[in-house]
Amino acid sequence: MTRALSDDLLDRLGKEFDAEPSLRLMQNAVTKTSVNDVALDRRVVTGIDHSVSNLLDDWDATDQKQSGRCWLFAGTNLLRAGAASKLGVKDFEFSQNYLLFWDKFEKANHWLESILATAERDVDDRTVAHLLATPAEDGGQWNMFTALVRKHGLVPKSAMPETWSSSKTAPMNRDISGILRRAARDLRARTAAGDDADTLQLHKESALASIHRLLSIHLGTPPTSFLWQWADKDKGFHRDGELTPVEFAERYVTIPLEDYVCVVHDPRPGSTFGRTYTVEHLGNVVDGPPVTYLNIEADLMKSLAADAITGGEPVWFGCDTDKMCSSELGMWDANLYDYDAVYRTESTLEKADRLLYHDSLMTHAMLFTGVDLVDGAPRRWRVENSWGNDRADKGFYTMNDNWFGEHVFELAVRRSALPAELQEALATAPTVLPAWDPMGALA
């Protein structure tokens, strides 16, 4: 039996609040300023130090602006240092706009194929509803980044620079979503009417033609080839001739992307460490490798990341960035804000509970570019964010190690860095999670 709020309960709660001077004091503070400013634990932030014992970055931070392309920025930031070294330049950027174009187009095709695969289900089926809710997301994951590079290659930023829409994607995404949802309606109706597979593909391609036009209008036309020439840091001139994007990637990506695998930390009951997983309907390139994870312990993730950095390679990672984060201070710490002291509550959700009860999932991807080791153990991490260079240490943030285990979910690491038994586990068939599972969240 359901029960409404009673007058007695409302009266009691009001009197209890009024009887507590400390709560009235908090009310006075929070009604005049941000609760984050009130809850900030000054013991954590006193004397913030961004220095680390092992530092890789000597380049400028990037800026994704008002877009959800963090995973593309983190991926290209991982590759840019090697390219800059090979080119003999101080700094270098691959075009994030180029990858955005192809990601949007590949995702549209992937999404429409999922609509066709589920066309005979009710429109309020949970999987169908999940698909219809998210037709044009900006986000992605590591495997989706490598799928784009393998198929479409890369170009320098000068070959396909930013546009207004690449930096502010919301209007473009709104219009893509409208085209895709209309196509979903029509494809489901034609499936119900008995159209054969070839006819359905023709109608899908008609929708894709509309998407291609829209993307070309908003983002520009991706180059199929370009003349690549540059001046190095010593003012020497170089010309590499006419290159396709795939040829450019083959020449200037200096790390073996095919050797990298995705590891996650998922401590939920039923999620087994040492086992591979995938998520239904997750991906962008239909003919690309599936998005597959290997679930491992948080401490192993830390050691893999630290070993990569001390070995000279930055590390792509995905996390829930909004938890215990101060963008103004440029730091993450698991105890940054004492909300319990403000609200008189007890925060008892562990990482597994936060996943189960929809309190957390991966929301952002960045790059580890440094680690501070004390007696071999990480104390804090240096992070290249893609939020510009006017915050933190010129765009490079500090993550205290207590935050890593709580809020980092995903890393891209070399297969060879894993213990032998985990390398063998990568060859096993992955357990398939439903499309709405939080591990399928896009950074």
VEXFI-361464 format. One line per 5 residues: number of its first residue (from 1); their letters; for each residue x negated, y negated, z negated of C-alpha. Coordinates in pm, 1 decimal. Each point is the difference from the previous one (the first is absolute). Layout:
<kevexs>
NUM> A> X Y Z; ...
</kevexs>
This chain:
<kevexs>
1> MTRAL> 0.0 0.0 0.0; -134.8 -341.5 95.6; -5.4 -277.8 -257.2; 12.2 -374.4 58.1; -208.3 -246.9 -196.9
6> SDDLL> 188.2 -67.1 -322.3; 47.3 -336.5 -167.5; -161.7 143.1 -314.3; -315.8 98.2 189.8; -26.0 -337.9 172.9
11> DRLGK> 47.5 -182.3 -331.1; -260.6 214.4 -177.4; -264.1 -39.6 270.5; 46.4 -376.8 7.0; -35.8 -29.0 -376.1
16> EFDAE> -307.0 225.9 -6.7; -172.2 -217.5 258.7; 84.9 -324.5 -180.4; -128.0 143.2 -329.9; -354.3 52.5 136.0
21> PSLRL> -211.8 -319.5 5.9; -267.6 171.7 213.9; 254.8 82.8 268.8; 126.3 -357.4 6.4; -361.5 -111.0 33.3
26> MQNAV> -44.5 232.9 299.5; 322.4 -136.5 148.7; -132.9 -354.9 -30.9; -323.6 100.9 171.6; 137.7 214.0 283.2
31> TKTSV> 277.8 -241.6 93.2; -267.0 -263.0 63.9; -273.1 205.6 168.2; -72.6 331.0 172.4; 28.2 308.6 -218.0
36> NDVAL> -337.7 107.3 142.0; -164.1 -307.4 -149.5; 156.3 76.8 -337.5; -77.9 373.8 8.8; -357.3 -36.1 131.1
41> DRRVV> -239.4 165.8 -244.2; -277.2 -254.6 -44.3; -231.2 266.6 -142.6; -0.2 171.3 341.2; -69.8 -307.6 210.6
46> TGIDH> -242.5 -193.4 -220.2; -322.7 -42.4 191.0; 101.7 174.3 322.9; -309.3 136.1 172.7; 20.6 106.7 365.0
51> SVSNL> -356.2 138.6 15.6; -63.7 371.9 62.9; -310.4 215.9 -3.5; 63.4 140.7 349.5; 113.8 -255.1 258.0
56> LDDWD> 53.2 49.6 373.8; 182.2 -307.9 126.9; -180.0 -300.3 144.2; 278.8 -102.9 235.8; 305.9 -225.9 -15.8
61> ATDQK> 333.0 126.1 -130.2; 288.3 25.5 247.8; 360.3 -122.7 -17.4; 306.3 200.4 104.7; 215.8 -307.1 -72.1
66> QSGRC> 376.7 62.2 -9.5; -11.6 352.5 136.1; -14.0 354.4 -134.4; -315.1 96.6 192.0; -222.4 61.8 -304.0
71> WLFAG> -71.8 359.2 107.7; -116.4 -118.4 343.1; -215.9 -270.9 -156.1; -147.6 247.9 -249.3; -70.5 245.2 283.2
76> TNLLR> -165.3 -253.6 229.1; -188.6 -147.2 -298.1; -144.9 345.2 -62.7; -130.8 6.2 357.7; -110.4 -361.6 40.1
81> AGAAS> -327.8 15.0 -195.6; -140.5 276.2 220.9; 113.5 -180.2 313.9; -154.8 -327.3 -118.4; -329.7 175.9 -67.2
86> KLGVK> -1.0 165.7 341.3; 82.5 -329.9 169.6; -261.8 -186.5 -201.6; 249.4 -258.6 -127.6; 69.7 -132.5 -350.3
91> DFEFS> 372.9 65.7 7.1; 242.2 171.9 234.5; 370.3 84.2 15.1; 192.5 248.8 206.6; 338.0 -122.8 122.9
96> QNYLL> 268.5 90.0 -253.4; 260.5 -138.4 239.5; -98.5 257.5 263.6; 58.1 285.9 -243.4; 324.0 -161.8 -121.3
101> FWDKF> 138.3 3.0 356.2; -70.4 367.3 52.0; 109.6 96.9 -349.2; 336.8 -168.1 50.2; 48.1 164.8 338.9
106> EKANH> -112.8 344.4 -115.1; 215.9 -27.3 -312.6; 303.3 -86.8 211.7; -46.8 315.7 202.5; -66.5 208.4 -313.3
111> WLESI> 312.1 -140.7 -167.1; 221.9 64.4 302.2; -127.5 358.5 18.3; 99.4 40.8 -365.7; 343.1 -142.1 82.2
116> LATAE> 36.9 257.6 278.1; -116.6 279.2 -231.5; 268.8 -92.5 -254.2; 272.6 -105.7 246.3; 235.6 282.2 -93.5
121> RDVDD> -2.0 -87.9 -371.1; 252.2 -234.2 -160.5; -102.3 -364.7 10.4; 6.4 -7.4 -381.5; -230.2 301.9 -26.7
126> RTVAH> -282.8 -101.9 -233.8; -273.9 42.3 261.1; 195.7 -187.9 266.3; 80.1 -276.9 -247.2; -368.5 -26.5 -90.0
131> LLATP> -96.7 -29.4 366.8; 263.9 -263.1 71.7; -114.6 -205.4 -298.8; -360.5 -23.0 122.7; -21.6 -28.4 380.6
136> AEDGG> -274.2 -262.3 32.1; -234.8 -3.9 -297.1; -340.5 -169.1 25.0; -169.7 242.1 -240.0; -193.7 316.6 62.4
141> QWNMF> -241.5 256.6 -137.8; -353.2 114.5 73.6; 93.6 280.2 240.8; 216.2 -243.0 194.2; -294.3 -239.9 34.9
146> TALVR> -228.8 268.0 140.8; 274.9 122.0 234.8; 18.8 -348.6 154.1; -376.5 -33.3 39.9; -30.5 344.5 158.6
151> KHGLV> 272.3 -67.8 255.7; -24.3 -373.4 68.9; -351.8 -92.5 -108.1; -96.2 -342.8 -131.0; -78.7 -344.2 135.8
156> PKSAM> -182.6 -299.4 -149.5; 220.8 -268.7 -147.3; -88.4 -232.1 288.0; 157.7 243.4 249.6; 340.9 -10.6 -174.0
161> PETWS> 12.7 -275.9 -261.6; 267.9 -63.2 -258.9; 336.6 -149.9 96.0; 265.6 -171.9 -208.4; 195.8 326.9 -15.9
166> SSKTA> -294.3 222.8 -89.0; -55.8 -217.1 -306.1; 371.5 -35.9 -85.2; 162.7 325.8 104.3; 344.5 -27.7 -162.7
171> PMNRD> 191.7 -152.2 297.0; -158.6 246.9 243.0; 79.4 292.7 -228.8; 360.3 -116.6 -31.9; 44.7 8.8 376.8
176> ISGIL> -180.7 333.8 41.6; 228.1 148.3 -264.9; 308.2 -120.4 185.2; -111.4 159.7 327.6; -89.3 328.4 -170.4
181> RRAAR> 322.5 26.7 -199.1; 207.2 -61.5 314.3; -204.1 267.6 174.0; 60.9 235.8 -292.0; 374.2 -54.1 27.6
186> DLRAR> -5.4 67.7 373.7; -228.9 305.5 -20.2; 214.7 156.3 -272.9; 313.8 -65.2 204.5; -153.9 149.9 314.0
191> TAAGD> -117.1 303.2 -196.3; 355.6 49.9 -126.2; 126.9 -34.2 358.6; -230.4 283.1 109.7; -271.9 -183.8 195.2
196> DADTL> -298.5 221.7 77.5; -353.4 -64.9 -125.9; -123.6 -163.5 321.1; 292.1 -243.7 6.1; -56.4 -88.0 -365.3
201> QLHKE> -367.0 -70.1 72.9; 96.1 -238.7 279.0; 218.4 -196.4 -240.0; -278.0 3.7 -259.8; -242.9 -139.7 257.8
206> SALAS> 244.9 -279.2 80.5; -8.4 -106.7 -364.5; -379.4 26.4 -0.9; -16.7 -229.8 302.8; 186.8 -262.8 -203.0
211> IHRLL> -240.7 46.3 -290.0; -300.9 -35.7 230.5; 135.2 -326.5 140.5; 66.9 -132.1 -348.7; -347.9 89.6 -123.5
216> SIHLG> -164.8 -153.5 305.4; 191.6 -323.2 -56.5; -88.1 -17.3 -369.6; -353.7 140.1 -7.1; -136.4 -39.0 352.8
221> TPPTS> -100.5 265.9 250.0; -257.9 253.9 -121.8; -306.2 2.5 226.3; -66.6 317.0 196.0; -360.2 -114.5 53.7
226> FLWQW> -207.7 -308.2 -75.4; -345.7 -141.5 65.2; -194.5 29.3 -324.8; -283.4 -242.5 -60.7; -127.6 -169.3 -314.8
231> ADKDK> -280.5 -196.2 -162.3; -176.3 161.9 -294.9; -103.5 -174.7 -324.4; -335.4 -93.3 157.4; 182.4 -159.4 297.1
236> GFHRD> -95.4 282.8 233.9; 255.9 58.3 276.6; 137.6 346.7 79.3; 247.1 134.8 253.8; 140.1 352.4 -12.6
241> GELTP> 210.5 -21.7 313.1; 364.6 80.8 58.6; 129.0 235.7 -271.4; 328.8 167.3 -77.0; 118.8 -12.0 -362.9
246> VEFAE> -80.1 370.0 -40.5; -350.9 -54.1 137.8; -48.6 -295.8 -233.1; 100.0 212.7 -301.8; -232.1 279.8 109.0
251> RYVTI> -294.4 -242.1 19.7; 56.6 -217.1 -305.9; 165.0 220.8 -261.5; -304.9 129.2 -184.9; 167.0 243.2 -241.7
256> PLEDY> 156.4 334.3 103.2; 371.0 -64.4 -54.3; 79.2 361.0 90.6; -190.3 112.3 -311.0; 214.4 -204.6 -238.5
261> VCVVH> 289.9 153.5 -190.8; 266.0 -142.9 -228.0; 6.8 91.7 -370.0; 270.8 -105.7 -243.5; 66.2 10.7 -371.3
266> DPRPG> 355.9 124.5 -59.6; 39.2 124.3 -359.6; 372.8 78.3 18.3; 120.3 341.5 -123.5; 3.7 234.3 297.6
271> STFGR> -274.7 -190.4 183.1; -302.8 226.5 -15.1; -359.5 -121.8 2.2; -199.8 166.8 275.3; 299.4 32.6 232.1
276> TYTVE> 81.1 -185.6 321.4; 322.9 -190.7 62.5; 176.5 -185.8 277.0; 320.5 -203.7 16.1; 282.9 68.7 241.8
281> HLGNV> 38.1 -259.6 279.8; -308.3 -193.9 -114.6; -238.2 -128.7 264.7; -41.0 -226.6 299.4; -163.1 185.2 292.7
286> VDGPP> 222.9 293.2 97.6; -280.8 206.1 153.6; -253.6 -95.6 -266.3; -112.1 210.1 -296.8; 263.3 20.1 -276.4
291> VTYLN> -31.2 -215.2 -309.7; -148.2 248.8 -246.9; -123.1 -48.7 -356.3; -211.2 201.5 -238.1; 111.8 -45.8 -361.5
296> IEADL> -292.6 -33.4 -243.8; -70.5 -118.7 -354.0; -47.0 -374.2 -65.9; -351.2 49.5 -142.4; -108.5 173.9 319.0
301> MKSLA> 140.1 -288.8 204.2; -212.4 -238.1 -206.0; -317.7 202.4 46.6; 60.9 33.8 375.2; 49.1 -374.7 32.9
306> ADAIT> -305.8 -82.0 -213.0; -219.3 246.3 190.5; 107.3 -146.2 334.5; -79.0 -354.5 -112.9; -338.6 88.6 -146.5
311> GGEPV> -65.1 183.1 326.9; 62.0 -320.6 194.8; 361.3 38.8 120.2; 306.5 -201.0 -104.4; 316.5 198.8 -82.6
316> WFGCD> 352.9 -48.9 135.8; 264.8 45.9 -272.7; 372.0 -44.6 -66.7; 155.5 -109.1 -329.2; 297.4 -164.3 -171.7
321> TDKMC> -151.5 -345.9 1.2; 276.5 -184.9 -186.5; -58.6 183.6 -326.7; -207.6 -194.8 -253.3; -141.2 -227.9 268.7
326> SSELG> -96.5 -366.0 -11.2; -58.2 -137.9 345.7; -98.0 -334.4 -150.4; -272.1 158.0 -215.8; -90.6 256.1 264.2
331> MWDAN> 19.9 307.4 -219.5; 184.6 316.0 -92.7; -5.2 150.5 -350.0; 235.3 258.9 -148.8; 47.3 -225.8 -306.3
336> LYDYD> 6.4 -336.2 174.8; 350.2 -95.3 -119.2; 153.9 86.3 -336.8; 364.6 1.7 105.2; 90.0 222.2 -296.1
341> AVYRT> -103.0 -275.5 -239.3; 221.5 -246.8 187.9; 308.5 221.5 28.8; -39.4 223.0 -309.6; -0.9 309.6 221.0
346> ESTLE> -217.4 308.9 38.6; -144.2 81.2 342.5; -22.9 377.9 -8.9; 23.6 93.5 368.8; -310.3 189.9 107.4
351> KADRL> -113.7 7.0 364.5; 202.4 314.7 76.7; 312.7 -152.5 -157.0; -47.5 -322.4 191.0; 4.6 198.5 324.6
356> LYHDS> 297.1 214.2 -103.4; 210.8 -290.8 -119.8; -77.2 -235.2 289.5; -207.2 -238.8 -209.0; -312.0 34.5 218.2
361> LMTHA> -126.6 100.0 342.5; -274.8 -105.7 237.8; 57.7 -360.1 110.3; -336.7 -129.0 121.9; -326.2 115.0 157.4
366> MLFTG> -341.4 -159.0 -53.1; -371.2 79.4 8.9; -237.9 83.0 -283.2; -323.8 -183.6 74.2; -176.9 37.3 -333.0
371> VDLVD> -6.9 182.2 -331.6; -151.5 -88.2 -335.4; -157.1 313.5 -148.2; -111.0 34.3 -361.5; -190.3 323.2 -71.2
376> GAPRR> 146.4 138.8 322.4; 363.5 -71.4 -93.1; 208.7 -268.3 173.3; 88.8 -302.9 -211.5; 159.8 -213.7 267.4
381> WRVEN> 47.4 -11.2 375.8; -40.5 -274.3 259.4; 283.5 -22.2 251.9; 23.9 -173.1 335.4; 357.6 -116.5 25.5
386> SWGND> 156.7 -144.4 314.6; 165.6 -299.3 -167.8; -246.6 -263.5 116.7; -315.0 -137.9 -161.0; 148.4 -267.1 -226.9
391> RADKG> 60.1 231.9 -298.5; -213.5 213.9 -230.3; -366.7 13.5 108.8; 56.3 -144.9 349.7; 262.8 265.6 71.2
396> FYTMN> -173.1 286.0 -182.9; 184.7 122.0 -309.2; -97.2 190.5 -314.7; 176.6 320.8 -107.8; -80.0 125.2 -348.2
401> DNWFG> -38.0 376.7 -7.5; 299.5 56.6 -230.7; 223.2 -122.4 284.8; -137.5 246.6 257.3; 142.1 318.3 -152.3
406> EHVFE> 337.5 -157.8 -69.1; 76.3 -175.3 326.9; -227.3 127.3 281.7; 171.5 268.6 207.7; -201.0 64.7 315.8
411> LAVRR> -358.8 1.2 131.4; -161.9 70.7 335.6; -317.3 204.4 -53.9; -236.9 212.4 203.0; 98.4 365.6 9.9
416> SALPA> -358.6 97.3 -78.2; 15.0 -194.0 -330.1; 262.7 236.9 -139.9; -87.8 312.4 -200.0; -4.5 314.5 216.0
421> ELQEA> 327.0 136.4 -137.9; 181.1 -324.0 84.3; -144.9 -2.0 350.4; 150.6 346.7 40.7; 332.5 -123.2 -139.1
426> LATAP> 20.7 -255.9 281.2; 47.4 287.4 244.4; 315.3 126.7 -172.5; 348.9 -78.1 126.6; 130.9 -308.8 -181.6
431> TVLPA> 309.7 1.6 -218.6; 263.6 -222.9 163.7; 148.4 -270.3 -222.1; 331.7 -170.2 91.5; -4.3 -322.0 199.5
436> WDPMG> 90.6 -211.6 -302.4; -275.4 135.6 -225.6; -207.6 -282.2 -158.0; -321.0 151.4 136.1; 128.3 -95.3 343.4
441> ALA> 3.7 -369.2 -91.6; -178.9 -226.1 246.0; -267.4 -236.9 -129.0
</kevexs>
